[in-house]
Amino acid sequence: MVMARAHTGNNQPVEDFISIARAVRRSGYSEQYLRRLARRGGIRAIKFGHFWMIDARSLEAYLERARQMNAGDRRFGPREPEA
């Protein structure tokens, strides 16, 4: 039997998305900040009712940009990602 892969509205596989809780652990940002980034288009995400799923690649790209911008300033921004 062949299993079909679930896709989001833009044909991106659901497997590319992570829960907001996992995104919090990976980024060091709060849930509220990640939801705000998603609403404003800073990262790609999909919402199912009250539940957000974050595009993992989009989050990693955002974290890399944040690291580059804050290279010498350790006061704000993400923590190092978990291994």
Distance bins in CASP14 RR format, pairs under 12 A and 6 or more apart:
PFRMAT RR
TARGET T0000
AUTHOR 0000-0000-0000
RMODE 2
METHOD distances of the structure
MODEL  1
4 13 0 0 0 0 0 1 0 0 0 0 0
4 14 0 0 0 0 0 1 0 0 0 0 0
5 11 0 0 0 0 0 1 0 0 0 0 0
5 12 0 0 0 0 0 1 0 0 0 0 0
5 13 1 0 1 0 0 0 0 0 0 0 0
5 14 1 0 0 1 0 0 0 0 0 0 0
5 15 1 0 0 1 0 0 0 0 0 0 0
5 16 0 0 0 0 0 1 0 0 0 0 0
6 12 0 0 0 0 0 1 0 0 0 0 0
6 13 1 0 0 1 0 0 0 0 0 0 0
6 14 1 0 1 0 0 0 0 0 0 0 0
6 15 0 0 0 0 1 0 0 0 0 0 0
6 16 0 0 0 0 0 1 0 0 0 0 0
6 17 0 0 0 0 0 1 0 0 0 0 0
6 46 0 0 0 0 0 1 0 0 0 0 0
6 48 0 0 0 0 0 1 0 0 0 0 0
6 53 0 0 0 0 0 1 0 0 0 0 0
7 13 1 0 1 0 0 0 0 0 0 0 0
7 14 1 0 0 1 0 0 0 0 0 0 0
7 15 0 0 0 0 1 0 0 0 0 0 0
7 16 0 0 0 0 1 0 0 0 0 0 0
7 17 0 0 0 0 0 1 0 0 0 0 0
7 46 0 0 0 0 0 1 0 0 0 0 0
8 14 1 0 0 1 0 0 0 0 0 0 0
8 15 0 0 0 0 0 1 0 0 0 0 0
8 16 0 0 0 0 1 0 0 0 0 0 0
8 17 1 0 0 1 0 0 0 0 0 0 0
8 44 0 0 0 0 1 0 0 0 0 0 0
8 45 0 0 0 0 1 0 0 0 0 0 0
8 46 1 0 1 0 0 0 0 0 0 0 0
8 47 0 0 0 0 0 1 0 0 0 0 0
8 48 0 0 0 0 0 1 0 0 0 0 0
8 53 0 0 0 0 1 0 0 0 0 0 0
8 54 0 0 0 0 0 1 0 0 0 0 0
8 55 0 0 0 0 1 0 0 0 0 0 0
9 17 0 0 0 0 0 1 0 0 0 0 0
9 44 0 0 0 0 0 1 0 0 0 0 0
9 46 1 0 0 1 0 0 0 0 0 0 0
9 48 0 0 0 0 0 1 0 0 0 0 0
10 16 0 0 0 0 0 1 0 0 0 0 0
10 17 0 0 0 0 0 1 0 0 0 0 0
10 44 0 0 0 0 1 0 0 0 0 0 0
10 45 0 0 0 0 0 1 0 0 0 0 0
10 46 0 0 0 0 1 0 0 0 0 0 0
10 55 0 0 0 0 0 1 0 0 0 0 0
10 58 0 0 0 0 0 1 0 0 0 0 0
12 44 0 0 0 0 1 0 0 0 0 0 0
12 45 0 0 0 0 0 1 0 0 0 0 0
12 46 0 0 0 0 1 0 0 0 0 0 0
12 53 0 0 0 0 0 1 0 0 0 0 0
12 55 1 0 0 1 0 0 0 0 0 0 0
12 56 0 0 0 0 0 1 0 0 0 0 0
12 57 0 0 0 0 1 0 0 0 0 0 0
12 58 0 0 0 0 0 1 0 0 0 0 0
13 46 0 0 0 0 0 1 0 0 0 0 0
13 53 0 0 0 0 0 1 0 0 0 0 0
13 55 0 0 0 0 0 1 0 0 0 0 0
13 56 0 0 0 0 0 1 0 0 0 0 0
13 57 0 0 0 0 0 1 0 0 0 0 0
14 46 0 0 0 0 1 0 0 0 0 0 0
14 48 0 0 0 0 0 1 0 0 0 0 0
14 53 1 0 0 1 0 0 0 0 0 0 0
14 55 0 0 0 0 0 1 0 0 0 0 0
14 56 0 0 0 0 0 1 0 0 0 0 0
15 53 0 0 0 0 0 1 0 0 0 0 0
15 55 0 0 0 0 0 1 0 0 0 0 0
15 56 0 0 0 0 1 0 0 0 0 0 0
15 57 0 0 0 0 0 1 0 0 0 0 0
16 44 0 0 0 0 1 0 0 0 0 0 0
16 45 0 0 0 0 0 1 0 0 0 0 0
16 46 0 0 0 0 0 1 0 0 0 0 0
16 53 0 0 0 0 1 0 0 0 0 0 0
16 54 0 0 0 0 1 0 0 0 0 0 0
16 55 1 0 1 0 0 0 0 0 0 0 0
16 56 1 0 0 1 0 0 0 0 0 0 0
16 57 1 0 0 1 0 0 0 0 0 0 0
16 58 0 0 0 0 1 0 0 0 0 0 0
16 59 0 0 0 0 0 1 0 0 0 0 0
16 60 0 0 0 0 0 1 0 0 0 0 0
17 23 0 0 0 0 1 0 0 0 0 0 0
17 38 0 0 0 0 0 1 0 0 0 0 0
17 43 0 0 0 0 0 1 0 0 0 0 0
17 44 0 0 0 0 1 0 0 0 0 0 0
17 45 1 0 0 1 0 0 0 0 0 0 0
17 46 1 0 0 1 0 0 0 0 0 0 0
17 47 0 0 0 0 0 1 0 0 0 0 0
17 48 0 0 0 0 0 1 0 0 0 0 0
17 51 0 0 0 0 0 1 0 0 0 0 0
17 52 0 0 0 0 1 0 0 0 0 0 0
17 53 1 1 0 0 0 0 0 0 0 0 0
17 54 1 0 0 1 0 0 0 0 0 0 0
17 55 1 0 1 0 0 0 0 0 0 0 0
17 56 1 0 0 1 0 0 0 0 0 0 0
17 57 0 0 0 0 1 0 0 0 0 0 0
17 58 0 0 0 0 1 0 0 0 0 0 0
17 59 0 0 0 0 1 0 0 0 0 0 0
18 24 0 0 0 0 1 0 0 0 0 0 0
18 25 0 0 0 0 1 0 0 0 0 0 0
18 26 1 0 0 1 0 0 0 0 0 0 0
18 27 0 0 0 0 0 1 0 0 0 0 0
18 34 0 0 0 0 0 1 0 0 0 0 0
18 43 0 0 0 0 0 1 0 0 0 0 0
18 44 0 0 0 0 0 1 0 0 0 0 0
18 45 0 0 0 0 1 0 0 0 0 0 0
18 46 0 0 0 0 0 1 0 0 0 0 0
18 52 0 0 0 0 1 0 0 0 0 0 0
18 53 1 0 0 1 0 0 0 0 0 0 0
18 54 1 0 1 0 0 0 0 0 0 0 0
18 55 0 0 0 0 1 0 0 0 0 0 0
18 56 1 0 1 0 0 0 0 0 0 0 0
18 57 0 0 0 0 0 1 0 0 0 0 0
18 58 0 0 0 0 0 1 0 0 0 0 0
18 59 1 0 0 1 0 0 0 0 0 0 0
18 60 0 0 0 0 0 1 0 0 0 0 0
18 81 0 0 0 0 0 1 0 0 0 0 0
19 25 0 0 0 0 1 0 0 0 0 0 0
19 26 0 0 0 0 0 1 0 0 0 0 0
19 31 0 0 0 0 0 1 0 0 0 0 0
19 34 0 0 0 0 0 1 0 0 0 0 0
19 45 0 0 0 0 0 1 0 0 0 0 0
19 46 0 0 0 0 0 1 0 0 0 0 0
19 48 0 0 0 0 0 1 0 0 0 0 0
19 51 0 0 0 0 1 0 0 0 0 0 0
19 52 1 0 0 1 0 0 0 0 0 0 0
19 53 1 0 0 1 0 0 0 0 0 0 0
19 54 1 0 0 1 0 0 0 0 0 0 0
19 55 0 0 0 0 0 1 0 0 0 0 0
19 56 0 0 0 0 0 1 0 0 0 0 0
19 59 0 0 0 0 0 1 0 0 0 0 0
20 26 0 0 0 0 0 1 0 0 0 0 0
20 27 0 0 0 0 0 1 0 0 0 0 0
20 28 0 0 0 0 0 1 0 0 0 0 0
20 29 0 0 0 0 1 0 0 0 0 0 0
20 30 0 0 0 0 1 0 0 0 0 0 0
20 31 1 0 1 0 0 0 0 0 0 0 0
20 32 0 0 0 0 1 0 0 0 0 0 0
20 33 0 0 0 0 0 1 0 0 0 0 0
20 34 1 0 1 0 0 0 0 0 0 0 0
20 35 1 0 0 1 0 0 0 0 0 0 0
20 36 0 0 0 0 0 1 0 0 0 0 0
20 37 0 0 0 0 0 1 0 0 0 0 0
20 38 0 0 0 0 1 0 0 0 0 0 0
20 43 0 0 0 0 0 1 0 0 0 0 0
20 45 0 0 0 0 1 0 0 0 0 0 0
20 46 0 0 0 0 0 1 0 0 0 0 0
20 47 0 0 0 0 1 0 0 0 0 0 0
20 48 0 0 0 0 0 1 0 0 0 0 0
20 50 0 0 0 0 0 1 0 0 0 0 0
20 51 1 0 0 1 0 0 0 0 0 0 0
20 52 1 0 1 0 0 0 0 0 0 0 0
20 53 1 0 0 1 0 0 0 0 0 0 0
20 54 1 0 0 1 0 0 0 0 0 0 0
20 55 0 0 0 0 0 1 0 0 0 0 0
20 56 0 0 0 0 0 1 0 0 0 0 0
20 59 0 0 0 0 0 1 0 0 0 0 0
21 27 0 0 0 0 0 1 0 0 0 0 0
21 28 0 0 0 0 0 1 0 0 0 0 0
21 29 0 0 0 0 0 1 0 0 0 0 0
21 30 0 0 0 0 0 1 0 0 0 0 0
21 31 1 0 0 1 0 0 0 0 0 0 0
21 34 0 0 0 0 1 0 0 0 0 0 0
21 51 0 0 0 0 0 1 0 0 0 0 0
21 52 0 0 0 0 1 0 0 0 0 0 0
21 53 0 0 0 0 0 1 0 0 0 0 0
21 54 0 0 0 0 1 0 0 0 0 0 0
22 28 0 0 0 0 0 1 0 0 0 0 0
22 31 0 0 0 0 0 1 0 0 0 0 0
22 34 0 0 0 0 0 1 0 0 0 0 0
22 52 0 0 0 0 0 1 0 0 0 0 0
22 53 0 0 0 0 1 0 0 0 0 0 0
22 54 0 0 0 0 1 0 0 0 0 0 0
22 56 0 0 0 0 1 0 0 0 0 0 0
22 59 0 0 0 0 1 0 0 0 0 0 0
22 81 0 0 0 0 0 1 0 0 0 0 0
22 82 0 0 0 0 1 0 0 0 0 0 0
23 29 1 0 0 1 0 0 0 0 0 0 0
23 30 0 0 0 0 0 1 0 0 0 0 0
23 31 0 0 0 0 1 0 0 0 0 0 0
23 33 0 0 0 0 0 1 0 0 0 0 0
23 34 1 0 1 0 0 0 0 0 0 0 0
23 35 0 0 0 0 1 0 0 0 0 0 0
23 37 0 0 0 0 1 0 0 0 0 0 0
23 38 0 0 0 0 1 0 0 0 0 0 0
23 43 0 0 0 0 1 0 0 0 0 0 0
23 44 0 0 0 0 0 1 0 0 0 0 0
23 45 0 0 0 0 1 0 0 0 0 0 0
23 52 0 0 0 0 1 0 0 0 0 0 0
23 53 0 0 0 0 1 0 0 0 0 0 0
23 54 1 0 1 0 0 0 0 0 0 0 0
23 55 0 0 0 0 1 0 0 0 0 0 0
23 56 1 0 0 1 0 0 0 0 0 0 0
23 57 0 0 0 0 0 1 0 0 0 0 0
23 58 0 0 0 0 1 0 0 0 0 0 0
23 59 1 0 1 0 0 0 0 0 0 0 0
23 60 0 0 0 0 0 1 0 0 0 0 0
23 62 0 0 0 0 0 1 0 0 0 0 0
23 63 0 0 0 0 1 0 0 0 0 0 0
23 78 0 0 0 0 0 1 0 0 0 0 0
23 81 0 0 0 0 0 1 0 0 0 0 0
23 82 0 0 0 0 0 1 0 0 0 0 0
24 30 1 0 0 1 0 0 0 0 0 0 0
24 31 1 0 1 0 0 0 0 0 0 0 0
24 32 0 0 0 0 1 0 0 0 0 0 0
24 33 0 0 0 0 1 0 0 0 0 0 0
24 34 1 0 0 1 0 0 0 0 0 0 0
24 35 0 0 0 0 0 1 0 0 0 0 0
24 37 0 0 0 0 0 1 0 0 0 0 0
24 52 0 0 0 0 0 1 0 0 0 0 0
24 54 0 0 0 0 1 0 0 0 0 0 0
24 59 0 0 0 0 0 1 0 0 0 0 0
24 78 0 0 0 0 0 1 0 0 0 0 0
24 79 0 0 0 0 0 1 0 0 0 0 0
24 81 0 0 0 0 0 1 0 0 0 0 0
24 82 0 0 0 0 0 1 0 0 0 0 0
25 31 0 0 0 0 0 1 0 0 0 0 0
25 34 0 0 0 0 0 1 0 0 0 0 0
25 54 0 0 0 0 0 1 0 0 0 0 0
25 59 0 0 0 0 0 1 0 0 0 0 0
25 78 0 0 0 0 0 1 0 0 0 0 0
25 79 0 0 0 0 1 0 0 0 0 0 0
25 80 0 0 0 0 0 1 0 0 0 0 0
25 81 0 0 0 0 1 0 0 0 0 0 0
25 82 1 0 1 0 0 0 0 0 0 0 0
25 83 0 0 0 0 0 1 0 0 0 0 0
26 34 0 0 0 0 0 1 0 0 0 0 0
26 43 0 0 0 0 0 1 0 0 0 0 0
26 54 0 0 0 0 1 0 0 0 0 0 0
26 56 0 0 0 0 1 0 0 0 0 0 0
26 57 0 0 0 0 0 1 0 0 0 0 0
26 59 1 0 0 1 0 0 0 0 0 0 0
26 60 0 0 0 0 1 0 0 0 0 0 0
26 62 0 0 0 0 0 1 0 0 0 0 0
26 63 1 0 0 1 0 0 0 0 0 0 0
26 78 0 0 0 0 1 0 0 0 0 0 0
26 79 0 0 0 0 1 0 0 0 0 0 0
26 80 0 0 0 0 0 1 0 0 0 0 0
26 81 1 0 1 0 0 0 0 0 0 0 0
26 82 1 0 0 1 0 0 0 0 0 0 0
26 83 0 0 0 0 0 1 0 0 0 0 0
27 33 0 0 0 0 1 0 0 0 0 0 0
27 34 1 0 0 1 0 0 0 0 0 0 0
27 37 0 0 0 0 1 0 0 0 0 0 0
27 43 0 0 0 0 1 0 0 0 0 0 0
27 54 0 0 0 0 1 0 0 0 0 0 0
27 56 0 0 0 0 0 1 0 0 0 0 0
27 58 0 0 0 0 0 1 0 0 0 0 0
27 59 1 0 0 1 0 0 0 0 0 0 0
27 60 0 0 0 0 1 0 0 0 0 0 0
27 61 0 0 0 0 0 1 0 0 0 0 0
27 62 0 0 0 0 1 0 0 0 0 0 0
27 63 1 0 1 0 0 0 0 0 0 0 0
27 64 0 0 0 0 0 1 0 0 0 0 0
27 66 0 0 0 0 1 0 0 0 0 0 0
27 67 0 0 0 0 0 1 0 0 0 0 0
27 77 0 0 0 0 1 0 0 0 0 0 0
27 78 1 0 1 0 0 0 0 0 0 0 0
27 79 1 0 0 1 0 0 0 0 0 0 0
27 80 0 0 0 0 0 1 0 0 0 0 0
27 81 1 0 0 1 0 0 0 0 0 0 0
27 82 0 0 0 0 1 0 0 0 0 0 0
28 34 0 0 0 0 1 0 0 0 0 0 0
28 59 0 0 0 0 0 1 0 0 0 0 0
28 62 0 0 0 0 0 1 0 0 0 0 0
28 63 0 0 0 0 1 0 0 0 0 0 0
28 66 0 0 0 0 0 1 0 0 0 0 0
28 76 0 0 0 0 0 1 0 0 0 0 0
28 77 1 0 0 1 0 0 0 0 0 0 0
28 78 1 0 1 0 0 0 0 0 0 0 0
28 79 1 0 1 0 0 0 0 0 0 0 0
28 80 0 0 0 0 1 0 0 0 0 0 0
28 81 0 0 0 0 1 0 0 0 0 0 0
28 82 0 0 0 0 1 0 0 0 0 0 0
29 35 0 0 0 0 1 0 0 0 0 0 0
29 36 0 0 0 0 1 0 0 0 0 0 0
29 37 1 0 0 1 0 0 0 0 0 0 0
29 38 0 0 0 0 0 1 0 0 0 0 0
29 42 0 0 0 0 0 1 0 0 0 0 0
29 43 0 0 0 0 1 0 0 0 0 0 0
29 54 0 0 0 0 0 1 0 0 0 0 0
29 59 0 0 0 0 1 0 0 0 0 0 0
29 62 0 0 0 0 1 0 0 0 0 0 0
29 63 0 0 0 0 1 0 0 0 0 0 0
29 66 0 0 0 0 1 0 0 0 0 0 0
29 76 0 0 0 0 0 1 0 0 0 0 0
29 77 1 0 0 1 0 0 0 0 0 0 0
29 78 1 0 0 1 0 0 0 0 0 0 0
29 79 0 0 0 0 1 0 0 0 0 0 0
29 81 0 0 0 0 0 1 0 0 0 0 0
30 36 0 0 0 0 1 0 0 0 0 0 0
30 37 0 0 0 0 0 1 0 0 0 0 0
30 77 0 0 0 0 0 1 0 0 0 0 0
30 78 0 0 0 0 0 1 0 0 0 0 0
30 79 0 0 0 0 0 1 0 0 0 0 0
31 37 0 0 0 0 0 1 0 0 0 0 0
31 38 0 0 0 0 0 1 0 0 0 0 0
31 45 0 0 0 0 0 1 0 0 0 0 0
31 50 0 0 0 0 0 1 0 0 0 0 0
31 51 0 0 0 0 0 1 0 0 0 0 0
31 52 0 0 0 0 1 0 0 0 0 0 0
31 54 0 0 0 0 0 1 0 0 0 0 0
32 38 0 0 0 0 0 1 0 0 0 0 0
32 39 0 0 0 0 0 1 0 0 0 0 0
32 52 0 0 0 0 0 1 0 0 0 0 0
33 39 0 0 0 0 0 1 0 0 0 0 0
33 40 0 0 0 0 0 1 0 0 0 0 0
33 42 0 0 0 0 0 1 0 0 0 0 0
33 43 0 0 0 0 0 1 0 0 0 0 0
33 52 0 0 0 0 0 1 0 0 0 0 0
33 54 0 0 0 0 0 1 0 0 0 0 0
33 59 0 0 0 0 0 1 0 0 0 0 0
33 62 0 0 0 0 0 1 0 0 0 0 0
33 66 0 0 0 0 0 1 0 0 0 0 0
33 76 0 0 0 0 0 1 0 0 0 0 0
33 77 0 0 0 0 1 0 0 0 0 0 0
33 78 0 0 0 0 1 0 0 0 0 0 0
34 40 0 0 0 0 0 1 0 0 0 0 0
34 41 0 0 0 0 0 1 0 0 0 0 0
34 42 0 0 0 0 1 0 0 0 0 0 0
34 43 1 0 0 1 0 0 0 0 0 0 0
34 44 0 0 0 0 0 1 0 0 0 0 0
34 45 1 0 0 1 0 0 0 0 0 0 0
34 47 0 0 0 0 0 1 0 0 0 0 0
34 52 1 0 0 1 0 0 0 0 0 0 0
34 53 0 0 0 0 0 1 0 0 0 0 0
34 54 1 0 0 1 0 0 0 0 0 0 0
34 55 0 0 0 0 0 1 0 0 0 0 0
34 58 0 0 0 0 0 1 0 0 0 0 0
34 59 1 0 0 1 0 0 0 0 0 0 0
34 62 0 0 0 0 1 0 0 0 0 0 0
34 63 0 0 0 0 0 1 0 0 0 0 0
34 78 0 0 0 0 0 1 0 0 0 0 0
35 41 0 0 0 0 0 1 0 0 0 0 0
35 42 0 0 0 0 0 1 0 0 0 0 0
35 43 0 0 0 0 1 0 0 0 0 0 0
35 45 0 0 0 0 1 0 0 0 0 0 0
35 47 0 0 0 0 1 0 0 0 0 0 0
35 50 0 0 0 0 1 0 0 0 0 0 0
35 51 0 0 0 0 0 1 0 0 0 0 0
35 52 1 0 1 0 0 0 0 0 0 0 0
35 53 0 0 0 0 0 1 0 0 0 0 0
35 54 0 0 0 0 1 0 0 0 0 0 0
36 42 0 0 0 0 1 0 0 0 0 0 0
36 43 0 0 0 0 1 0 0 0 0 0 0
36 45 0 0 0 0 0 1 0 0 0 0 0
36 52 0 0 0 0 0 1 0 0 0 0 0
37 43 1 0 1 0 0 0 0 0 0 0 0
37 44 0 0 0 0 1 0 0 0 0 0 0
37 45 0 0 0 0 1 0 0 0 0 0 0
37 52 0 0 0 0 0 1 0 0 0 0 0
37 54 0 0 0 0 1 0 0 0 0 0 0
37 55 0 0 0 0 0 1 0 0 0 0 0
37 58 0 0 0 0 1 0 0 0 0 0 0
37 59 0 0 0 0 1 0 0 0 0 0 0
37 61 0 0 0 0 0 1 0 0 0 0 0
37 62 1 0 0 1 0 0 0 0 0 0 0
37 63 0 0 0 0 0 1 0 0 0 0 0
37 65 0 0 0 0 0 1 0 0 0 0 0
37 66 0 0 0 0 0 1 0 0 0 0 0
37 77 0 0 0 0 0 1 0 0 0 0 0
37 78 0 0 0 0 0 1 0 0 0 0 0
38 44 1 0 0 1 0 0 0 0 0 0 0
38 45 1 1 0 0 0 0 0 0 0 0 0
38 46 0 0 0 0 1 0 0 0 0 0 0
38 47 1 0 0 1 0 0 0 0 0 0 0
38 51 0 0 0 0 0 1 0 0 0 0 0
38 52 1 0 0 1 0 0 0 0 0 0 0
38 53 0 0 0 0 1 0 0 0 0 0 0
38 54 1 0 0 1 0 0 0 0 0 0 0
38 55 0 0 0 0 1 0 0 0 0 0 0
38 58 0 0 0 0 1 0 0 0 0 0 0
38 59 0 0 0 0 1 0 0 0 0 0 0
38 62 0 0 0 0 0 1 0 0 0 0 0
39 45 0 0 0 0 1 0 0 0 0 0 0
39 46 0 0 0 0 0 1 0 0 0 0 0
39 47 0 0 0 0 1 0 0 0 0 0 0
39 52 0 0 0 0 1 0 0 0 0 0 0
40 62 0 0 0 0 0 1 0 0 0 0 0
41 54 0 0 0 0 0 1 0 0 0 0 0
41 55 0 0 0 0 0 1 0 0 0 0 0
41 58 0 0 0 0 1 0 0 0 0 0 0
41 62 0 0 0 0 1 0 0 0 0 0 0
42 54 0 0 0 0 0 1 0 0 0 0 0
42 55 0 0 0 0 0 1 0 0 0 0 0
42 58 1 0 0 1 0 0 0 0 0 0 0
42 59 0 0 0 0 1 0 0 0 0 0 0
42 61 0 0 0 0 1 0 0 0 0 0 0
42 62 1 0 0 1 0 0 0 0 0 0 0
42 63 0 0 0 0 0 1 0 0 0 0 0
42 65 0 0 0 0 1 0 0 0 0 0 0
42 66 0 0 0 0 0 1 0 0 0 0 0
43 52 0 0 0 0 0 1 0 0 0 0 0
43 53 0 0 0 0 0 1 0 0 0 0 0
43 54 1 0 0 1 0 0 0 0 0 0 0
43 55 1 0 0 1 0 0 0 0 0 0 0
43 56 0 0 0 0 1 0 0 0 0 0 0
43 57 0 0 0 0 1 0 0 0 0 0 0
43 58 1 0 1 0 0 0 0 0 0 0 0
43 59 1 0 1 0 0 0 0 0 0 0 0
43 60 0 0 0 0 1 0 0 0 0 0 0
43 61 0 0 0 0 1 0 0 0 0 0 0
43 62 1 0 1 0 0 0 0 0 0 0 0
43 63 0 0 0 0 1 0 0 0 0 0 0
43 64 0 0 0 0 0 1 0 0 0 0 0
43 65 0 0 0 0 0 1 0 0 0 0 0
43 66 0 0 0 0 0 1 0 0 0 0 0
43 78 0 0 0 0 0 1 0 0 0 0 0
44 52 0 0 0 0 0 1 0 0 0 0 0
44 53 0 0 0 0 1 0 0 0 0 0 0
44 54 1 0 0 1 0 0 0 0 0 0 0
44 55 1 1 0 0 0 0 0 0 0 0 0
44 56 0 0 0 0 1 0 0 0 0 0 0
44 57 0 0 0 0 1 0 0 0 0 0 0
44 58 1 0 1 0 0 0 0 0 0 0 0
44 59 0 0 0 0 1 0 0 0 0 0 0
44 60 0 0 0 0 0 1 0 0 0 0 0
44 61 0 0 0 0 1 0 0 0 0 0 0
44 62 0 0 0 0 1 0 0 0 0 0 0
45 51 0 0 0 0 0 1 0 0 0 0 0
45 52 1 0 1 0 0 0 0 0 0 0 0
45 53 1 0 0 1 0 0 0 0 0 0 0
45 54 1 0 1 0 0 0 0 0 0 0 0
45 55 1 0 0 1 0 0 0 0 0 0 0
45 56 0 0 0 0 0 1 0 0 0 0 0
45 57 0 0 0 0 0 1 0 0 0 0 0
45 58 1 0 0 1 0 0 0 0 0 0 0
45 59 0 0 0 0 1 0 0 0 0 0 0
45 62 0 0 0 0 0 1 0 0 0 0 0
46 52 1 0 0 1 0 0 0 0 0 0 0
46 53 1 0 1 0 0 0 0 0 0 0 0
46 54 0 0 0 0 1 0 0 0 0 0 0
46 55 0 0 0 0 1 0 0 0 0 0 0
46 58 0 0 0 0 0 1 0 0 0 0 0
47 53 1 0 0 1 0 0 0 0 0 0 0
47 54 0 0 0 0 0 1 0 0 0 0 0
52 59 0 0 0 0 0 1 0 0 0 0 0
53 59 0 0 0 0 0 1 0 0 0 0 0
54 60 0 0 0 0 0 1 0 0 0 0 0
54 61 0 0 0 0 0 1 0 0 0 0 0
54 62 0 0 0 0 1 0 0 0 0 0 0
54 63 0 0 0 0 0 1 0 0 0 0 0
55 61 0 0 0 0 1 0 0 0 0 0 0
55 62 0 0 0 0 1 0 0 0 0 0 0
56 62 0 0 0 0 0 1 0 0 0 0 0
56 63 0 0 0 0 0 1 0 0 0 0 0
56 81 0 0 0 0 0 1 0 0 0 0 0
57 63 0 0 0 0 0 1 0 0 0 0 0
57 64 0 0 0 0 0 1 0 0 0 0 0
58 64 0 0 0 0 0 1 0 0 0 0 0
58 65 0 0 0 0 0 1 0 0 0 0 0
59 65 0 0 0 0 0 1 0 0 0 0 0
59 66 0 0 0 0 0 1 0 0 0 0 0
59 78 0 0 0 0 1 0 0 0 0 0 0
59 81 0 0 0 0 1 0 0 0 0 0 0
60 66 0 0 0 0 0 1 0 0 0 0 0
60 67 0 0 0 0 0 1 0 0 0 0 0
60 78 0 0 0 0 0 1 0 0 0 0 0
60 81 0 0 0 0 1 0 0 0 0 0 0
61 67 0 0 0 0 0 1 0 0 0 0 0
61 68 0 0 0 0 0 1 0 0 0 0 0
62 68 0 0 0 0 0 1 0 0 0 0 0
62 69 0 0 0 0 0 1 0 0 0 0 0
62 77 0 0 0 0 0 1 0 0 0 0 0
62 78 0 0 0 0 1 0 0 0 0 0 0
62 81 0 0 0 0 0 1 0 0 0 0 0
63 69 0 0 0 0 0 1 0 0 0 0 0
63 70 0 0 0 0 0 1 0 0 0 0 0
63 77 0 0 0 0 1 0 0 0 0 0 0
63 78 1 0 1 0 0 0 0 0 0 0 0
63 79 0 0 0 0 1 0 0 0 0 0 0
63 80 0 0 0 0 1 0 0 0 0 0 0
63 81 1 0 0 1 0 0 0 0 0 0 0
63 82 0 0 0 0 0 1 0 0 0 0 0
64 70 0 0 0 0 0 1 0 0 0 0 0
64 71 0 0 0 0 0 1 0 0 0 0 0
64 78 0 0 0 0 1 0 0 0 0 0 0
64 81 0 0 0 0 0 1 0 0 0 0 0
65 71 0 0 0 0 0 1 0 0 0 0 0
65 77 0 0 0 0 0 1 0 0 0 0 0
65 78 0 0 0 0 0 1 0 0 0 0 0
66 73 0 0 0 0 0 1 0 0 0 0 0
66 74 0 0 0 0 0 1 0 0 0 0 0
66 76 0 0 0 0 1 0 0 0 0 0 0
66 77 1 0 1 0 0 0 0 0 0 0 0
66 78 1 0 1 0 0 0 0 0 0 0 0
66 79 0 0 0 0 0 1 0 0 0 0 0
66 80 0 0 0 0 0 1 0 0 0 0 0
66 81 0 0 0 0 0 1 0 0 0 0 0
67 73 0 0 0 0 0 1 0 0 0 0 0
67 74 0 0 0 0 0 1 0 0 0 0 0
67 76 0 0 0 0 0 1 0 0 0 0 0
67 77 0 0 0 0 1 0 0 0 0 0 0
67 78 1 0 0 1 0 0 0 0 0 0 0
67 79 0 0 0 0 0 1 0 0 0 0 0
67 80 0 0 0 0 1 0 0 0 0 0 0
67 81 0 0 0 0 1 0 0 0 0 0 0
68 77 0 0 0 0 0 1 0 0 0 0 0
68 78 0 0 0 0 0 1 0 0 0 0 0
69 76 0 0 0 0 0 1 0 0 0 0 0
69 77 0 0 0 0 1 0 0 0 0 0 0
69 78 0 0 0 0 0 1 0 0 0 0 0
70 76 1 0 0 1 0 0 0 0 0 0 0
70 77 1 0 1 0 0 0 0 0 0 0 0
70 78 0 0 0 0 1 0 0 0 0 0 0
70 79 0 0 0 0 0 1 0 0 0 0 0
71 77 0 0 0 0 0 1 0 0 0 0 0
74 80 0 0 0 0 0 1 0 0 0 0 0
END
